[in-house]
Amino acid sequence: MKKTQNVRRREVINHIVSVLSGLAALVGIFFLGWILWTVARQGLAALNLDFFTKLPAPPGSDSGGLANAIAGTVVITLLATVIGVPLGLFTGVYLSEFGRVSHFGRMVRFTTNITTGIPSIIVGLFVYTLLVVPFKHFSAYAGAVALAIIMLPVVARTTEDMLALVPNALRESALAIGMPRWRMILAILFRAARSGLLTGTLLAVARVSGETAPLIFTAMNSPYWMKSLAEPTANLTVTIFNYAMSPFDDWKRLAWGASLLIMATVLAVNILARYLLREKK
């Protein structure tokens, strides 16, 4: 009798937790859908040919666009990815395959965890002190380094977690036939964990795509086309910040359009990656 009561109590608790979890998920989906709908409704009015091909215009003009900010965002993000993703992959491989139980590995893992929680504005100030003050000017290089620092711990922890899920039998089989360890990592482990590694990379890109504070201190902004990576560079997030705070309706409209562009791009890249790497049945 007592056993039956315990089972019933666990079933009741399980149902209550399931209902609460479902309600929490519905609340989250509702607010997410609300945000997506609001950004799409406000931003679609700003998306036209001028938005993608013309430079910013003075307030009150309806002919301006954000072509330079779009190009600057793409360049800074690509440069940050080139810097941050390989370093993050190497760090994750070390933590998973070489420094799993070593003192140095534990120190690297602890540092990575701490870096993940550092506010992005602190990273911006750090790179400002490191690269902007000594060279006496803002630059796309400094912005890319700041974003790469934010990306690195995300990629590193994801890489470590994904490689840890690969069965040890694959490692042992590859090493047993004489395969070098570096080749085993590249040809076996990376292939087995490619979906998770790409997902981690996309998460890191999504993590930095909406960052504004680090770029204010490093890349700043510009109303002109980028001629060099060593000069202030226009980007969408700082432009959104400046335009959204302005009293001009046309600038606010462009800010909504830039917000929709960032949101749609990140969403499309994630959906495409999951589609291309879906499991074959």
Secondary structure as UniProt FT lines:
FT   HELIX           2..43
FT   HELIX           44..46
FT   HELIX           49..53
FT   TURN            59..60
FT   HELIX           67..93
FT   HELIX           94..98
FT   HELIX           103..116
FT   HELIX           120..127
FT   HELIX           128..132
FT   HELIX           133..135
FT   HELIX           140..164
FT   HELIX           168..176
FT   TURN            177..178
FT   HELIX           181..184
FT   HELIX           185..189
FT   HELIX           190..192
FT   HELIX           194..209
FT   HELIX           213..218
FT   TURN            229..230
FT   HELIX           236..244
FT   HELIX           249..276
//
